[in-house]
Amino acid sequence: MPTIAEKIIAAHAGRPVKAGEIAELSVDARLARDFGGANVVKNLEAHGLGVADSRRTFFTFDCNPTGSDQAYAANQQRCRLFARSQGVRIYDIDSGIGTHLAIDEGLVGPGETLVSTDSHANIVGAVGALGQGMGDLDIAAAFALGKVWFEVPATIKVVLKGKPGPMATPKDIGLALLRRFGANGLLGKVAELYGDAVDALTLDGRITVSSLATEMGAISIVIPPDAKVLDYCARRAGRSFAPVAADRDAAYEEAVEIDVAGLGPLVSRPGHPEDVVPLQEVAGAKIDSAFLGSCTNGRMEDLVAAAQVLEGRAVAPGVVLKVVPSTDALWRQALDSGLLAAFKKAGALVGNAGCAGCAAGQIGQNGPGEVTVSSGNRNFAGKQGRGSVWLASPATVAASAVAGILTSADRIPEKPVLFPSPAPKPAAAKAAPGAAQAERPLVLTGRVWIVDRDNIDTDMIYHNKHLAVTDIREMGQHTFGNLPGWEDFPKKARPGDIVVTGKNFGAGSSRQQAVDCFKSLGVALVIARSFGAIYYRNAVNAAMPVMIGDIVQAGLRDGDRVKVDLVRGEIEVLDSGRKLQAQGFPDVQLEIYRRGDLLAGGR
């Protein structure tokens, strides 16, 4: 007799099915995110395909809800244009996480199917639906055909026994499942979840538990919907749903009982979601930051739990708490109820609704060496930045943010644990004048590049999408990457080359990379009719030779070799012997150039 998954698949395949069979599955809701959505569009357009049913097809922009990244902004706009041509609805950057919207907006309900470019599409198992994350080609097929092929998964029946302890939360129940099954214990399978502890879960709690299915390798964790869930989905979708249940004699691959009696707060150690231990085993570990949000714990219940812990308290000095609700509707509810004000009063940063820390460039990222406690579902190395990430419940996240260390809500110390004060360092000895480095040449010889343009700004020289690069060795490859006709300059330039250009070179921002990219390539000198004020200071202070001279239209050609006297400003065209005149280095520039940069050798 069929399990829940087999019943849902059979209803959408038009025939009975068994585990291991391949079925052609009709899909009730088809979602593509800003991450992957542009590739879905690309695949459809490459094959001349449109959308089978625009009423069931959606874009959800949740990975970059601010549209602040150039690549994401381009992908989002490509999806918008396609959606307009097909009559497809977009849940744009102001909407929130797509899988949560699918539930809250009634796009999918109990007994229905959903596919998305989101690997956590199986969150809809929280309402008794079958969701599956898929790649770009799969989603393109679902958009165009309304169906995909699907292998019917085996189902494991999981029963939670006992009553969790008073400090346990839905996240702790989810982490207990991760501890039991590990990263692959449910690989390719569906788990049906039962027990008194499951029955006690609200919809928000069910979403938390189901969201961790992917971390166990599962197709889905399906929780049979109770009357409250059925009623919620019916109100949101404007249509009724029948109860979803397996047959009494359903054929399960295995039945597993997990004892959750007395369960307390759990955490996942950095790097592995399945490396779950009791919180008290690692309590006291110092943290730098805390994150509340994600598709696992960004619901109202999660925000309330954290706010209750923060009431009358403040985030520990030096610690940053970042809060991101899962949808805009919940964000507004939190605003109206005073929760956002409570977070701000406690010292938290509140961001737009969206995926946040799981998407590069969004709120929740951390830096090298930074230790974060997060309510998310993944803490793989590099997933949420370059630091390390503990996974925990919202209450534990809030308590740890206040304490400055990993701790539970019932064990917050009276005073926060502060970062240690640095030990006094001996003053650095100043080098004698001229002793810091060898004498730098005052006459330069090099090949000329003529860039006959005025007002070349810093975005043209070094685009803002590369501003996170701090290693000067990596900067050269991006030089002139946004200057039409000069994008290949890094491939053509050689050390010792000299760039000659027009007025106001380096207009715009204060980014040092627009200077350092030339140093990275080994460019010996930039001669311009004039420079942007900040750019000129940046170049002088970095000892990057720049010279003011009106020679861009003096008849020089690309490839001419010139000799330049930096002190006198005299320029000799070596092939013809012709002499040109520019401004020699002022005394302050010459001094800094000789030292190596503004800070070298002291004052």
C-alpha positions in Angstrom: 0.0 0.0 0.0 1.3 3.5 -0.8 3.2 6.0 1.3 2.5 9.7 1.2 5.1 10.3 -1.5 3.8 7.4 -3.6 0.2 8.7 -3.3 1.3 12.2 -4.4 3.4 11.0 -7.3 0.7 8.6 -8.4 -1.9 11.4 -8.5 0.4 13.5 -10.6 1.6 10.6 -12.9 -1.9 9.3 -13.5 -1.1 5.8 -12.5 -0.1 3.8 -9.4 3.7 3.8 -8.7 6.2 2.0 -6.5 9.6 2.9 -5.1 12.3 2.7 -7.7 10.1 3.3 -10.7 10.4 6.3 -13.1 7.3 8.4 -13.4 6.5 11.4 -15.5 5.3 13.8 -12.9 3.1 16.8 -13.5 4.2 19.8 -11.4 1.8 22.2 -9.7 4.2 25.0 -9.0 7.5 25.7 -10.9 9.9 28.2 -9.5 13.2 29.7 -10.6 15.3 32.0 -8.5 17.6 34.8 -9.4 20.3 32.3 -8.8 19.8 29.9 -11.7 16.8 31.7 -13.2 18.8 33.4 -16.0 20.1 29.9 -17.0 16.6 28.6 -17.1 15.7 31.5 -19.5 18.8 30.8 -21.5 17.9 27.2 -22.0 14.3 28.0 -23.0 15.4 30.6 -25.5 18.1 28.4 -26.9 15.4 25.8 -27.7 12.7 28.2 -28.8 10.5 27.2 -25.9 8.0 29.2 -23.9 6.0 28.5 -20.8 3.3 25.8 -20.6 1.1 27.4 -17.9 2.0 30.9 -16.7 -0.4 30.5 -13.8 1.8 27.8 -12.3 5.2 29.4 -13.2 7.0 31.9 -11.0 10.3 33.6 -10.5 11.4 34.3 -6.9 14.3 36.7 -6.3 15.6 35.7 -2.9 19.3 35.2 -3.2 20.1 38.8 -3.7 17.1 40.8 -2.3 18.9 44.1 -2.7 19.9 43.6 -6.3 23.2 45.0 -5.2 25.5 42.6 -7.0 26.1 43.4 -10.7 25.8 39.8 -11.8 22.6 39.2 -9.9 21.1 42.4 -11.1 21.8 41.4 -14.7 20.3 37.9 -14.1 17.2 39.4 -12.4 16.6 41.8 -15.3 16.9 39.0 -17.8 14.3 37.0 -15.9 12.0 40.1 -15.7 12.2 40.6 -19.5 11.4 36.9 -20.1 8.6 36.9 -17.5 7.0 40.0 -19.2 7.0 38.2 -22.5 5.4 35.1 -21.1 2.9 36.6 -18.6 4.8 34.9 -15.7 4.6 36.4 -12.2 7.7 37.5 -10.4 8.1 37.7 -6.7 10.8 40.3 -6.9 13.6 41.4 -4.6 11.1 42.9 -2.1 9.2 39.6 -1.5 11.4 37.1 0.4 12.3 33.4 0.2 10.6 31.5 -2.6 9.8 28.3 -0.8 8.2 30.3 2.0 6.2 32.3 -0.5 5.1 29.1 -2.1 3.4 28.1 1.1 2.2 31.5 2.3 1.0 32.6 -1.1 -0.9 29.4 -1.7 1.2 28.4 -4.7 1.3 24.8 -3.4 -0.6 23.0 -0.8 -1.0 19.5 0.8 -0.8 16.7 -1.7 0.7 18.9 -4.4 4.0 19.1 -6.2 6.7 21.9 -6.5 10.1 22.1 -8.2 12.5 24.9 -7.9 16.1 25.8 -8.5 16.3 26.0 -4.7 17.8 22.8 -3.1 15.5 23.4 -0.2 12.3 23.2 -2.2 11.5 20.2 0.0 10.5 22.7 2.7 7.0 22.2 1.4 7.0 18.8 3.1 6.0 20.8 6.1 2.5 21.1 4.7 2.4 17.6 3.2 3.5 18.6 -0.3 6.3 17.0 -2.3 9.0 19.5 -3.3 12.3 18.9 -5.1 15.2 21.1 -5.9 16.5 20.7 -9.4 19.0 22.1 -11.9 18.5 24.6 -14.6 17.6 22.2 -17.4 15.1 20.4 -15.2 13.4 23.6 -14.3 13.4 24.8 -17.9 11.6 21.5 -18.8 9.1 22.1 -16.0 8.5 25.6 -17.3 8.0 24.5 -20.9 6.3 21.1 -20.4 4.7 21.3 -17.0 6.2 18.0 -16.1 9.5 16.3 -15.3 10.7 12.7 -15.0 11.1 11.5 -11.4 12.3 8.4 -9.7 9.8 7.3 -7.0 11.8 7.4 -3.7 11.7 4.8 -1.0 10.1 6.1 2.2 11.3 5.7 5.8 8.9 6.0 8.7 10.4 8.1 11.5 8.7 8.2 14.9 9.9 10.6 17.6 9.4 9.1 21.1 9.2 11.0 24.3 8.7 14.7 25.3 11.5 17.1 24.6 12.9 19.2 27.4 11.6 22.7 28.2 14.5 24.4 26.4 14.2 22.3 23.2 12.9 24.1 20.0 11.9 22.8 16.6 15.5 23.5 15.4 16.8 21.2 18.1 14.4 18.5 16.9 15.7 19.0 13.4 19.3 18.8 14.6 18.5 15.6 16.5 17.4 14.1 13.2 20.6 15.2 11.6 22.6 13.6 14.5 20.8 10.4 13.9 20.9 10.2 10.1 24.0 12.1 9.4 24.7 13.7 6.0 23.6 10.7 3.9 21.4 8.5 6.1 18.3 9.5 4.1 20.0 9.8 0.8 17.5 9.8 -2.0 14.6 8.9 0.3 11.5 10.5 1.8 11.0 10.4 5.5 7.5 10.6 7.0 7.6 12.1 10.4 5.3 11.1 13.3 5.1 11.3 17.1 3.7 13.5 19.8 6.6 15.9 19.5 5.8 16.2 15.8 2.1 16.7 16.4 2.9 19.6 18.8 4.9 21.5 16.1 3.3 24.6 14.6 3.6 25.3 10.9 6.7 27.4 11.6 8.3 24.5 13.5 7.4 22.1 10.8 9.1 24.3 8.2 12.2 24.3 10.4 12.4 20.6 10.6 11.5 19.9 6.9 14.1 22.5 5.8 16.9 20.3 7.1 16.0 17.3 4.9 18.6 18.3 2.3 21.3 18.2 4.9 20.5 14.6 5.5 20.5 13.8 1.7 16.7 13.3 1.7 14.3 14.1 -1.1 12.0 15.4 1.6 10.8 15.2 5.2 7.0 15.0 4.8 4.9 15.8 7.8 1.2 14.8 7.5 -0.8 18.1 7.8 -3.1 18.5 10.7 -6.3 20.5 10.7 -4.5 23.8 11.4 -2.1 23.4 8.5 -4.9 22.3 6.2 -6.9 25.4 7.2 -3.9 27.7 6.8 -3.2 26.4 3.3 -6.8 26.6 2.2 -7.1 30.3 3.3 -3.8 31.2 1.6 -4.6 29.3 -1.6 -8.3 30.1 -1.8 -9.1 26.4 -2.4 -9.6 23.4 -0.1 -7.2 20.5 0.4 -7.9 16.9 1.4 -6.0 15.4 4.3 -2.7 13.7 3.2 -1.9 10.3 4.8 -0.2 7.1 4.1 -2.2 3.9 4.1 -2.2 2.0 7.4 -0.3 -0.9 5.8 2.1 1.3 3.7 5.3 -0.4 2.6 8.1 1.5 4.2 11.7 0.6 3.5 12.5 1.0 7.2 10.9 2.2 10.4 13.1 4.2 12.8 12.3 5.4 16.3 14.3 8.3 17.8 14.1 9.1 21.5 13.7 12.8 22.1 12.7 12.6 25.8 14.4 15.4 27.7 16.0 16.8 24.5 17.9 20.0 25.2 19.6 22.6 23.0 21.9 21.2 20.3 24.4 22.8 18.0 26.3 21.8 14.8 30.0 22.3 14.9 31.5 24.4 12.2 31.9 22.8 8.7 29.4 19.9 9.0 25.7 20.3 9.7 25.5 16.7 10.8 28.3 17.1 13.5 25.7 17.7 16.2 26.5 17.9 19.9 24.7 19.1 23.0 25.2 22.8 23.4 26.6 22.5 26.9 29.5 20.4 25.6 30.8 23.5 23.7 29.3 26.3 25.7 31.7 29.2 26.4 33.3 29.2 22.9 33.8 32.9 21.9 31.9 34.3 19.0 32.3 37.3 16.8 28.8 37.5 15.2 25.4 36.0 15.3 22.8 35.5 12.5 19.1 35.0 12.8 17.2 34.1 9.6 17.3 31.7 6.6 14.7 29.4 5.2 15.1 27.3 8.4 14.5 29.9 11.0 13.2 33.2 9.6 9.6 32.8 10.6 7.5 34.8 13.1 7.9 32.1 15.7 11.7 32.3 15.4 11.7 36.1 15.6 9.5 36.1 18.7 11.7 33.5 20.4 14.9 35.6 19.8 13.2 38.8 20.8 12.1 37.3 24.1 15.7 36.4 24.9 16.9 39.9 23.9 14.2 41.7 26.0 16.0 44.1 28.4 19.4 43.0 27.1 21.9 44.2 24.6 24.2 42.5 22.1 27.7 42.0 23.6 30.3 44.6 22.8 32.2 43.8 19.7 29.6 41.2 18.6 27.3 41.8 15.6 23.8 40.3 15.5 22.2 40.2 12.0 18.4 39.6 11.6 16.7 38.7 8.3 13.0 37.7 8.2 12.2 35.1 5.6 9.5 37.1 3.8 8.4 40.7 3.4 5.0 39.9 4.9 6.7 38.6 8.0 9.1 41.6 8.0 6.0 43.9 8.0 4.3 41.8 10.7 7.5 42.1 12.8 7.5 45.8 12.3 3.9 46.3 13.3 4.3 44.1 16.4 7.3 45.9 17.6 9.8 43.1 17.1 12.0 45.0 14.7 12.2 47.9 17.2 13.2 45.4 19.9 15.9 44.0 17.7 17.2 47.5 17.0 17.1 48.5 20.7 19.2 45.4 21.5 21.8 46.5 18.9 20.9 44.2 16.0 21.1 44.9 12.3 17.8 44.1 10.5 18.0 43.4 6.7 15.6 42.9 3.9 13.7 39.6 3.7 15.6 36.9 1.8 18.0 34.1 2.0 20.7 36.3 3.5 23.8 34.4 4.8 23.4 31.5 2.4 23.9 33.8 -0.6 27.3 35.5 -1.2 27.3 39.2 -0.6 24.2 39.3 1.6 23.7 39.9 5.3 25.1 37.0 7.3 28.5 36.6 5.6 31.6 36.5 7.7 35.3 37.2 7.2 38.5 35.1 7.8 38.8 34.0 11.3 35.3 35.2 12.3 33.2 32.9 14.4 29.5 33.0 13.8 26.5 31.3 15.4 23.7 31.0 12.9 20.1 29.8 12.7 20.7 28.6 9.2 20.8 25.0 7.9 24.3 24.9 6.3 27.7 25.7 7.7 30.0 24.2 5.1 33.4 25.8 4.9 33.1 28.9 2.7 29.3 28.7 2.5 28.6 31.7 4.7 31.9 33.5 4.2 35.5 32.7 5.1 35.0 32.2 8.9 33.5 29.4 10.8 29.8 28.9 11.6 28.0 27.1 14.4 24.3 26.1 13.7 21.8 26.6 16.5 18.2 27.6 17.3 17.0 31.2 17.3 17.0 31.3 21.1 20.5 30.0 21.3 21.6 32.6 18.6 20.1 35.4 20.6 21.5 34.2 23.9 25.0 33.8 22.5 24.8 37.3 20.9 24.1 38.8 24.3 26.7 36.7 26.2 29.4 37.0 23.6 29.9 33.2 23.8 28.0 30.1 22.9 25.3 29.6 25.5 21.7 28.7 26.0 18.9 31.1 26.9 18.8 29.9 30.5 22.5 30.3 31.1 23.2 33.9 29.9 26.0 35.3 32.2 25.4 38.4 34.2 28.0 40.3 32.2 29.0 39.6 28.6 32.3 37.9 27.8 34.5 40.5 26.2 37.3 40.1 23.6 40.7 40.2 25.3 42.5 43.5 25.2 45.6 43.4 23.0 49.0 43.3 24.8 51.0 46.5 24.4 53.4 46.3 21.4 56.8 47.9 21.4 57.1 50.9 19.1 58.5 50.0 15.8 62.0 51.3 15.1 62.2 54.0 12.4 64.5 53.4 9.6 67.1 56.0 8.7 66.1 58.3 5.8 66.9 56.6 2.6 67.7 53.2 4.2 64.3 51.6 3.8 64.8 50.7 0.2 67.1 51.0 -2.8 67.0 54.2 -4.8 64.1 54.3 -7.2 64.8 55.4 -10.8 64.1 59.1 -11.6 64.2 58.4 -15.4 61.8 55.9 -16.9 61.8 54.4 -20.4 58.8 52.5 -21.7 56.3 51.7 -24.5 53.4 54.1 -24.8 49.6 53.3 -24.8 47.4 56.2 -26.0 44.0 56.3 -24.3 42.6 59.4 -26.0 39.6 60.0 -23.7 38.6 62.4 -21.0 36.8 61.7 -17.8 37.8 58.0 -17.5 36.3 57.2 -14.1 37.3 54.6 -11.5 34.6 52.2 -12.5 36.0 52.2 -16.0 39.5 51.6 -14.7 38.5 49.1 -12.0 34.8 48.0 -11.8 33.1 48.0 -8.5 32.3 44.3 -8.8 35.9 43.5 -8.0 36.2 45.8 -5.0 36.4 42.9 -2.5 39.8 41.9 -4.0 42.6 42.9 -1.6 45.5 41.0 -3.1 47.3 43.4 -5.4 48.5 40.5 -7.5 44.9 39.7 -8.5 44.0 43.3 -9.5 45.9 43.7 -12.7 43.6 41.3 -14.7 40.6 43.7 -14.1 42.3 46.9 -15.4 40.1 48.8 -17.8 37.7 46.0 -17.7 34.8 48.4 -17.9 36.3 50.8 -20.5 34.9 50.0 -23.9 37.6 49.0 -26.4 40.2 48.5 -23.7 38.9 45.4 -22.0 41.9 43.3 -23.3 44.5 45.8 -21.9 45.7 43.4 -19.2 46.6 40.8 -21.9 48.5 43.3 -24.0 50.3 45.3 -21.3 53.9 44.6 -20.3 55.9 45.7 -17.3 57.4 49.1 -17.9 54.6 50.4 -20.2 53.4 54.0 -20.0 49.7 55.1 -20.3 49.0 58.5 -21.8 45.5 59.9 -21.5 43.2 62.9 -21.3 41.5 65.1 -18.7 40.1 64.1 -15.3 41.6 60.6 -15.3 40.4 58.6 -12.3 37.2 60.6 -11.7 34.7 59.1 -9.3 35.2 56.9 -6.3 38.1 56.7 -3.8 38.9 53.1 -4.6 42.6 52.4 -4.2 42.3 49.4 -6.6 42.1 51.8 -9.6 45.6 52.8 -8.8 47.0 49.5 -7.6 45.8 47.6 -10.7 48.4 49.5 -12.8 51.1 48.6 -10.2 49.9 45.0 -10.4 50.5 45.0 -14.2 53.9 46.7 -13.8 52.8 49.8 -15.6 55.6 52.3 -15.0 53.8 55.6 -15.4 50.4 57.3 -16.2 50.6 60.7 -17.9 47.3 62.6 -18.0 46.2 66.1 -18.8 44.6 66.1 -15.4 43.6 63.7 -12.7 40.6 63.3 -10.4 41.6 64.8 -7.1 41.3 61.7 -5.0 42.8 59.5 -7.6 45.9 61.7 -7.8 46.4 61.6 -4.0 45.9 57.8 -4.0 48.6 57.4 -6.7 51.1 59.7 -5.1 50.6 58.1 -1.7 51.1 54.6 -3.2 54.2 55.8 -5.0 52.6 54.9 -8.3 54.2 57.4 -10.8 51.6 59.7 -12.2 52.4 62.9 -14.1 50.4 65.8 -15.3 51.0 66.6 -19.0 49.0 67.6 -22.0 50.5 65.2 -24.5 47.7 62.8 -25.4 47.2 64.6 -28.8 50.9 65.4 -29.4 51.2 62.9 -32.2 52.3 59.9 -30.1 51.2 56.5 -31.3 50.7 53.2 -29.5 54.0 51.4 -29.3 56.3 54.6 -29.4 59.1 54.4 -26.9 59.7 57.4 -24.7 62.1 58.4 -21.9 60.6 60.4 -19.1 62.5 62.5 -16.5 60.2 62.4 -13.4 61.9 65.4 -11.8 62.0 67.8 -14.8 59.0 66.5 -16.6 61.0 66.2 -19.8 59.7 63.5 -22.3 61.8 62.3 -25.2 60.3 60.2 -28.0 63.2 57.9 -28.7 62.5 57.0 -32.3 62.3 60.6 -33.5 64.2 62.5 -30.8 61.2 64.8 -30.4 60.9 66.5 -27.0 57.7 67.1 -25.1 57.1 68.8 -21.7 55.0 67.8 -18.7 55.1 68.8 -15.1 57.8 67.2 -13.0 57.1 65.6 -9.7 56.4 68.1 -6.9 58.6 67.8 -3.8 56.1 65.9 -1.8 55.4 63.4 -4.6 59.1 62.9 -5.2 59.7 62.3 -1.5 57.0 59.7 -1.2 58.0 58.0 -4.5 61.6 57.6 -3.2 60.4 56.2 0.1 58.1 53.6 -1.6 54.8 54.8 -0.3 53.3 57.3 2.3 53.9 55.0 5.3 57.3 53.6 4.4 60.2 54.9 6.5 58.1 57.0 8.9 58.1 60.8 8.8 
